[in-house]
Amino acid sequence: MKALLHRHRELCEQAVDPLEIAAGLEAHGITDRAAARFRHRDVFSLAEELYARVPRSGGEGRPEPDPLPVPRVRADWALLALLPGALGAATAAGLRLTHGHLRLLTALGGVLALALAARAVLRRGPLAGPSRTRVWRTGTGTRAWTLWLLGYALLGDGLLGAVLTGGPDALPTGAPDGPWPTALAPALALTLACTPAAWCAHLLSAGARRRLAGSRGLEDFTSAAKPLLFGTFTLFVGALTVLLLLCGRLLHEPAAYPQALTLGALLLLARLLVVHRHRHAPALALSAAAATEVAALALPLAGRLPGCAFLAAPVRTLANTWGTAAVPALACGCAALALLVHAGRALTRASAHAPTGAPE
């Protein structure tokens, strides 16, 4: 016990209640089984003894400030979260009003501006996470897979349809009725969804810290955090559904609900996990979804080789039965479901929301 107290002395001295110590111990990998070696029934019981052993002035604990300050809404990130949607709307309008080379320049300028705006959103505000962990610095592979998924949402269905019919015979023109159709409505809805994503991340963080301050144990916190997590996720999906409906009607295009909703859910869950120091699972889920879409395009092309027609059969069967939208919906839907299950365990632990937790 003395060795454990020495190892975590700074944590125990700075904590204002046993639950904060329990969250820190949990983040450092100390489980109920490890607590049993110290003759305690669980981590919280062990944390209570560590809290009691720490010498305090006057024999009493310090005055109880809020151990986990609830993040407040700040005007800078609230306005910054609107920027990707505004740029997306301007780009969509430019693509509809321009032609030829000017349309190409508009598309390139819009993509560059959106990339810079997205980076700014991920560096500040609730989607950025604790500054000391620099969670916005994701790996190169993860960024590449994310860009692929977003690019596929814009051009993928049109490209797959062209591949299955012997094309593509021309490059995309940015027009919905071109030889390689561009899905502007779901792409615009996803850029506008940055705003509800930031607010949902803020609601999750603020709600979790309030529950952490008022919980009496780790199990108590988990029971309170689960409905908060799933409620926040449902709120975002509902907001994205409304945005898809509005964008589809405004642009007179199909809203592409299955592929856009599953992609939006996947990106939100991946970001929430990264913000709360869980990077490995999001990277796997994003890469798996993107690899599935890559394979869906590569197999029909490979099937054109002599004697390799069987390679295109799975994709053709899926597209003929459910349409080309089934590929991204299936890829992103399975990945999002796996992340939702993982988030139900990872983001309902006290260590995910305590400042004492170390990055995963």
N, C-alpha and C positions, 0 to 999 in steps of 0.2 A: 504494500500500500504506500509506503514512503517513497519507493522508487517511482510509482505511478504519479504521486503527488508532485515529486520533483520534476518529472518529465512534462507535466502539464501545469506547472505552478503559475505561469503567466495567465493561462486561461482561467484558472481557479481564482486568482487574485482580482481579475478584471470583471468576472461574472457578478451579476447582481441577483441571480437566483439559481437554484440547482438545474433548472431546465436548460439554461444557457450552457452550463457545463455538460449536460447530457448530450446536447446537440453537437458540441465540439468533440466529445469523445466518440460519438457515432460517426462523425465526419472523419475521424482518424482511424476508423476501422474497428473500434471496440464494440463488440456485440454483447447480447445477453449471455451468450456462452462464455465469452471472455470475462464478463462480470462475475460469473459463477465461480471462477477461480479465486476471486477475492471475497467469496462467501456472501455474495449479494444476489438477489433473485433476478435483477435486471439492471440495465445501464442507468436508469433513473435513480434507483436505490444507491448505486455506487456513486453517482454524482452528488447525491445528498450528503453522503459521508465526506466526500472531498470538499464540498462547500462548507461543511461544519468544521473541518480540520484547518481551514485557512485562517490564520490569525487576523483579526480585524480590530481597528482602533475602538477602545471603549467596550470591547466584547460584543459589539453589535455590527450588523451589516451597514454598509453605506446607505445614504438616502437613495431611494429607488427612483432614479431617472428611468425613462423608457429604455430598456436594454437593447431593443431593436427599433431604432427610430423608423416610424412609418414613412415611406417615401411620399413626398408631396408632389402635386401637380405643378410643373414649372412651365412658364409661358414659352421658353425657348424650345423645349422638346415638343410641346403641344403644337406649336406652329411648324416646327421642322417635320413632324409626322405628316403634315398636309402637303409637303413639297413634292414627293414622288407622284401623288395623285394629280396634282396640278400640272406637273410636267408631262405626265402620261396623257392627260386630257388635251394639252396643247399639241403634243405629238400626233395624237389620233386626229385632231382637227386638221393639222398640217398635211397629213397623209391623204385626207379626203379632199383637200382643196388644191393640191398640187399634182403635177404630172411629170413624167419623164425623169430627167436628171435632177430636177428640183425636188421631186419626191424622194429620190434616193438620198440626197443630201439632208433632207428633213428627217428621214429615218435614222441616218447615222448620227446626226446631231441629237436627236431625241434619245437614242440608246445611250450615248455618252453622258448626256445630262442626267438621265435616270440612274445610271451606274453611280455617278458622283452623289446624287441625292440619296440613294439607298445606302451608300457607305456612310454618309453623314448621319442618317437615322440610326444605323447600327453602332455608331460611335458615341451617341448621346441619347439620353432618355432611357426609358424602361427596357428597350430592346438591346441596350448596350451592356447592362449588368454592372457589377462592381468594377470600378476603374482599376483597382490593383490587380485584378486577374486578367485584364485586357482580353475579355472573351470575344471581342469583335475580330480579333486576329485569328480567324479560322485558317485551316490548312489550305494550301493551293488546290489540292484535289477536291476538297469540299466546295470551294468557291466555283471550281470548274463544273462540277456536277450540278450545282444550283443554277448556274447560268444556262446549262444545257436544258434543264427542266423548264426554265422560263422561256427559252427559245423554242422548245418543242410546243409549249402552250400557244405560242404565236404562229408557228409555221409547221409544226409536226404533222397535224392531221392532214393538211393539204399535201405535204410531201409524201406521206404514206399512201394517200389515195392515188397520187401520180405514179408512185413506184409500182403499185399493184396493177395499174393499167398500162404499164410499159414505159412510163416516163421516168423522170421529168424531162420535158422537151424545152423548157425555158426557165429562167430565173423568176423568183417572185416579183410581182410588180407593186405589191402593197394593196391591191384591190381585192375585195371579197369575191368578185366574179372572174378573177384572172385564172390562168392555167395552173397556178400554184396558189390557192386561196390563203389569205392571211386572216387569222382569227383575232380581230382587233378588240371585240367586245370582252372576251375573258381576260385578255392581256390588260386592258384598261381597268377592269374590275379589280384585278390583282394589285395594280399600282395604287388604286384608291384604297384598297384594303390595308395599306400600311398604317392608316390612321386608326381603325378599330383594333389592329394588331397591337399597336403601341398602348392603347388604352386598356386592352385586355391583359397585357403583360403587367401594366401598372396595377390593375385591380387584383391580379393574382399575388403580386409581391406585397402590396399593402394589406390585403386580407390575410395572407399567411403570417405576416409579422404581428398583426393584431391577435390572431389566434395563438401564435407562439407565446405572446406575452400573457395571455389569459389561460393557457393550458397548465394542467397540473402534472403532466407526464407525457412521454413520447406517444403512447397509444392514444391518449386524449387528443393530442395535436393531429395525429394521422386521421382519426375519425372526423375531425372538423375540416381538415384540408382536402379530403377527397371530394366532397360536394362542391367546394370552392373551385377546385381544378376543373372538374367536369362541367360545372356551370359556366366558367369562363370560356372553356373550349366551345360549348354550345352557343354562347353569345357571339363569338367570332364567326362561327359557321352561319348563324342566322344573319349577321351583318353582311357577310360575303354573298349570301344568297340574294339579299335585297340589292346589292350593288350589281350583281350579274343581271338581275331582272331589269334594272334601270339602264345599264349599258347596252343590253341587247335591244331594248326598245328605242333607245336614243340613236344607236348606230344601224338599226334595222338588220341585225345579224342574229344568228342563233346564239343563245347565252352560253351554251356548252357547259351546263351545270355539272355533269359527272366529273369531267376532267379538271375543271377549274376548282370545284369544291374540294376534291381529293388533294390537288396540288396545294391549295391554300392551307388546308388542314395540316398537310405534311410540313410545309415551311414554318407554320406557326409552332407546331410541337417541337420541331428541330431547334428553332430559335429559343424557345422557353427552356429546353434542356441545356443548351449551350450557355445561356445566361446564368443558369443555376449550377454551372460547373460540371455538366455531364456532356462530354464532347464525343465520346466513342460511338454511342448508339446513333446519334444523328448522322454522323459521317457514314456509317454502314447503311442506314436507311436511304439516305440521299443517293449514295453510289449504287445501291441495288435498284432503285427506281429508275435512275438514269441509264444503267446498263441494260435494263429490260427494254427501254425505249430504243436504245442503240441497236439491240438485237432485233427488235421488230422491224427496223429499217434495213438492217444488214442481211437478214435471212432471205427476203424476197429478191434482193439484188444477187445474192449468192445462188439462189435458185435458178437464175438465168443461165448459169454455166451448164454445159452438157452433162446429163446424168444426175444433176443436183436439184431437180424440180421438187423433190420431197422436202427440201429445206424450207421452202416457202409455204408448205401446206398448213402448218399451225397458224401462221399469221393470216393467211387467206381465209381459213375457216373462221377464225375469230372476227375478222373484219366483215365477212359475209353474213355472219350471224348477228353481231351486235353493232357493227359499224366501226369505222376507224377510231372513234372516240373510246372504244373499249380498251385500247392499248394503254393510253396514259391513265385512264380511270382505274384499270386493274393494277398497273405498276405503282401509281401513287397511293391508291386506296390501301393496298396490302402494306406498303411501307408506313403509311399514316396509322393504320390499325396497330401495327407492331409498336410504333412509338407511343401511341396512346396507352397501350398496356404497360410499357416501360415507364412512362411518365406517371401512371397511377401508382407505381411503387417508388420511383425516385423523387418525384416532386411533392410527395406527401410525407417525406421524412423531415424532421426538424433540421437536420444538418444541411439540407438544400437551401434553407432560407436564413440560416444563422451566419453572421459575419465571421464566426470562428472556423467555419468549414474551409478546408483546403480544396483547391481545384482538383477535379478528378483526373 
